[in-house]
Amino acid sequence: MVFTKPEQDMIIRYRAIFTKWLSDWHLSDKEMVTWLKNEFDIRSSAAYEDISQVKVLLGNVAVAGKEFQRFRATEMIMQAYTLANDAETKLEVARAEAIIKAAVAMAKIHKLGLKEDEPLPYGDIVPAEFEVTGDVSVLGLEPIPNLKELQAKLRAKYNMLDKNAVDVPHEVVK
C-alpha cells in the first residue's frame, strides 16, 4: 500500500503525538497543540484533529498514565497496611507510616484526587436572545432630547462640506 505525502505526514504526526504522550503523559491537550504547532508547523485546528484521532485510535494516554499512578499509590498503601499488620516493633510501624506518606505525596503530585475534566456540553448551550432597540437607556445612558432634530441639523451642516471636498493627488512615502 502506497501512502500519499499528506497521509505520510499525518502518520508521522500520530506517531509523534503518541510517543510524546508516553514520555510526558501529564501534558494537556492545549500544551500538546502548542507542541504540535511548533514541531510540525500546522494550524491549531489540524493539531486538535490529530489529537482527537490519536485518542480514538490509541486511547487517552494521560488517563492511562493517571490510572497507573493510582494503581501504584494503592499498591503502596496495601503494602504498608500489610507491613503495619504484621509489625512487631515500632520501627516496622514507622516504616509502614513512611510508605503511606510517600503514597499520599505521590497521589498529591499526580493530582489523583481531582476529578477528570468533563467535556463541555456544547449542544446544551443556548445563546442569549437579544432584541434590537434604539433606546440608549437600555445601556444606562441618558437619551438626547430632540435627537431627530439634532441629527438633521448636523447632517445639513456636514453634508455641505462633502460637496466642497476635492480629491488631492498624493504620493506614498516610506
C-alpha positions in Angstrom: 0.0 0.0 0.0 1.4 3.4 -1.0 0.5 6.5 1.1 0.4 10.0 -0.3 2.6 12.7 1.1 -0.2 14.2 3.3 -1.0 10.7 4.6 2.6 10.1 5.4 2.9 13.4 7.3 -0.3 12.5 9.2 1.1 9.1 10.3 4.4 10.7 11.4 2.4 13.3 13.5 0.3 10.5 15.0 3.4 8.6 16.0 5.0 11.7 17.4 1.9 12.5 19.5 1.7 9.1 20.9 5.4 9.0 21.7 5.3 12.4 23.3 2.4 11.4 25.4 4.1 8.3 26.6 7.1 10.3 27.8 5.0 13.3 29.1 1.6 11.8 29.9 0.6 14.7 32.1 0.6 17.2 29.1 -2.9 18.7 28.5 -4.4 18.9 25.0 -3.6 22.6 24.9 0.0 22.0 25.6 0.1 19.2 23.1 -1.4 21.5 20.4 1.3 24.1 21.1 4.0 21.4 20.8 2.5 20.1 17.5 2.2 23.6 16.0 5.9 24.3 16.9 7.1 20.9 15.9 5.2 20.3 12.6 4.2 23.9 11.6 0.5 23.1 11.4 -2.7 25.0 12.3 -4.4 24.7 15.6 -7.4 23.0 14.0 -5.2 20.4 12.4 -3.4 19.8 15.7 -6.7 19.3 17.6 -8.0 17.0 14.9 -4.8 14.9 15.1 -5.1 14.7 18.9 -8.7 13.5 18.8 -7.8 10.9 16.2 -4.9 9.6 18.3 -7.2 9.3 21.3 -9.7 7.4 19.2 -7.1 5.1 17.7 -4.8 4.5 20.7 -6.7 5.7 23.8 -6.1 8.7 26.1 -2.6 8.2 27.3 -2.9 10.9 30.0 -5.8 9.0 31.6 -4.0 5.7 31.3 -0.9 7.2 33.0 -3.0 8.6 35.8 -4.7 5.2 36.3 -1.2 3.6 36.5 -0.2 6.2 39.2 -3.4 5.5 41.0 -2.6 1.7 40.9 0.9 2.4 42.2 -0.3 4.5 45.1 -2.9 1.9 46.0 -0.3 -0.9 45.9 2.0 1.2 48.2 -0.8 1.7 50.7 -1.7 -2.0 50.6 2.0 -2.9 51.2 2.1 -0.5 54.2 -1.1 -1.9 55.6 0.3 -5.5 55.4 3.6 -4.3 56.9 1.7 -2.5 59.8 -0.5 -5.5 60.4 2.5 -7.8 60.7 4.6 -5.3 62.6 6.3 -6.5 65.8 8.3 -3.4 66.5 7.8 0.4 66.5 10.4 0.6 63.7 8.3 -1.6 61.4 5.2 0.6 62.1 7.3 3.7 61.4 8.3 2.2 58.0 4.6 1.5 57.2 3.8 5.1 58.0 6.6 6.3 55.8 5.3 4.2 52.9 1.8 5.6 53.4 3.2 9.2 53.5 5.1 8.5 50.3 1.9 7.2 48.6 -0.1 10.2 49.7 2.7 12.5 48.4 2.7 10.7 45.1 -1.1 11.0 44.8 -0.8 14.7 45.5 1.9 15.2 42.9 -0.1 13.3 40.2 -3.3 15.0 41.3 -5.1 11.7 41.7 -7.8 13.2 44.0 -9.0 15.6 41.3 -11.9 14.8 39.0 -11.2 14.4 35.3 -12.3 17.4 33.3 -15.6 16.6 31.7 -16.1 17.9 28.2 -18.5 20.9 27.9 -22.0 20.0 26.7 -21.8 22.4 23.7 -25.1 21.0 22.4 -26.9 22.2 25.6 -25.6 25.8 25.4 -28.4 28.1 24.4 -27.3 31.5 23.0 -28.8 34.6 24.7 -31.7 36.2 22.7 -31.2 39.9 22.1 -33.8 42.3 21.0 -32.7 45.2 18.8 -33.6 48.6 20.2 -32.7 52.2 19.5 -33.3 53.2 23.2 -29.9 54.1 24.8 -31.4 54.0 28.3 -31.0 50.2 28.0 -27.3 50.8 28.3 -27.7 53.1 31.3 -27.2 56.3 29.2 -29.4 59.4 29.2 -31.4 59.8 26.0 -30.6 63.0 24.0 -33.6 65.3 23.8 -34.8 66.2 20.3 -32.4 63.7 18.8 -34.0 63.6 15.3 -33.8 67.4 15.1 -30.1 67.4 16.2 -29.3 64.7 13.6 -31.0 66.7 10.8 -29.1 69.8 11.8 -25.7 68.1 11.9 -26.4 66.3 8.5 -27.2 69.6 6.9 -24.1 71.2 8.3 -21.6 68.4 7.4 -23.2 67.3 4.1 -22.4 70.7 2.8 -18.7 70.1 3.4 -18.9 66.8 1.4 -19.9 68.8 -1.7 -16.9 71.0 -1.5 -14.4 68.2 -0.9 -11.7 67.8 -3.6 -9.6 64.7 -4.2 -6.0 65.6 -3.9 -3.3 63.5 -5.6 -0.7 62.1 -3.2 2.5 60.1 -3.1 3.2 57.3 -0.6 6.4 57.9 1.3 8.2 55.1 3.0 
